[in-house]
Amino acid sequence: MPRIQSVFQILILFGCAFPAISLGQDVHHWEAVIEDGSIWRYWVPNAEPPEAWKNPGFYDAAWPIGPSGFGYSDGDDATTVPATP
């Protein structure tokens, strides 16, 4: 039982320290972790990506580069990605 009481105490303290999180209040603004226009390498899917693409140190020099805001020509893209088959 002491363990359950400890969990409840932590939840109560967390709720007091961070009321917006515990009450589920609406978000009225967005803060991006990545700045608009930051430069990225991207992959145009025409087959499965190489298995190693998710590993640290993957050599992506053959991939295209463009500013963030990727899309398919819908008018709000900084980098237009070509349509794939």
C-alpha positions as CSV (number, residue, x, y, z in Angstrom):
1,M,0.0,0.0,0.0
2,P,2.8,2.5,0.6
3,R,3.8,2.3,-3.0
4,I,0.3,3.3,-4.2
5,Q,0.3,6.2,-1.7
6,S,3.6,7.3,-3.1
7,V,2.3,7.3,-6.6
8,F,-0.7,9.3,-5.6
9,Q,1.5,11.8,-3.8
10,I,3.7,12.2,-6.9
11,L,0.6,12.7,-9.1
12,I,-0.7,15.3,-6.7
13,L,2.6,17.2,-6.5
14,F,3.0,17.0,-10.3
15,G,-0.5,18.4,-10.7
16,C,0.3,21.3,-8.4
17,A,3.6,22.0,-10.2
18,F,2.2,21.7,-13.7
19,P,-1.5,22.6,-13.6
20,A,-1.8,23.1,-17.4
21,I,-0.6,19.6,-18.1
22,S,-2.6,17.9,-15.4
23,L,-5.8,19.7,-16.2
24,G,-5.5,19.1,-20.0
25,Q,-6.0,22.7,-20.9
26,D,-6.1,23.7,-24.6
27,V,-2.9,24.8,-26.4
28,H,-3.3,28.3,-27.8
29,H,0.1,28.5,-29.5
30,W,2.7,26.3,-31.1
31,E,6.4,26.3,-30.6
32,A,8.4,24.5,-33.2
33,V,11.5,22.6,-32.1
34,I,12.9,23.0,-35.6
35,E,13.0,26.5,-37.1
36,D,11.2,27.2,-40.4
37,G,13.5,27.0,-43.3
38,S,16.1,24.8,-41.6
39,I,18.0,22.7,-44.1
40,W,17.3,18.9,-44.3
41,R,18.2,16.0,-46.4
42,Y,15.2,14.0,-47.6
43,W,14.5,10.8,-49.5
44,V,12.1,10.6,-52.4
45,P,10.4,7.2,-51.9
46,N,10.5,5.0,-55.0
47,A,11.5,1.9,-53.1
48,E,12.3,0.9,-49.5
49,P,15.0,3.1,-48.0
50,P,18.3,1.5,-47.2
51,E,18.1,-0.6,-44.0
52,A,20.8,1.5,-42.4
53,W,19.1,4.9,-42.9
54,K,18.0,5.0,-39.3
55,N,21.4,4.3,-37.8
56,P,23.7,7.1,-36.5
57,G,26.3,7.9,-39.0
58,F,24.3,6.9,-42.0
59,Y,25.9,8.5,-45.1
60,D,23.1,10.5,-46.7
61,A,25.1,12.6,-49.1
62,A,23.3,11.2,-52.1
63,W,19.9,12.4,-50.8
64,P,18.6,15.8,-51.9
65,I,18.8,18.9,-49.7
66,G,16.1,21.5,-49.1
67,P,14.6,23.8,-46.5
68,S,12.0,22.5,-44.1
69,G,8.4,22.7,-45.3
70,F,8.2,19.7,-47.5
71,G,5.2,18.9,-49.7
72,Y,3.7,18.1,-53.1
73,S,3.1,21.5,-54.7
74,D,0.1,22.5,-52.7
75,G,1.2,26.1,-52.5
76,D,2.8,26.2,-49.0
77,D,6.0,24.2,-49.5
78,A,9.5,25.5,-49.2
79,T,10.7,22.3,-50.8
80,T,8.5,20.5,-53.4
81,V,9.0,16.8,-53.3
82,P,8.4,15.1,-56.7
83,A,5.4,12.8,-57.0
84,T,6.3,9.1,-56.8
85,P,4.9,6.2,-58.8
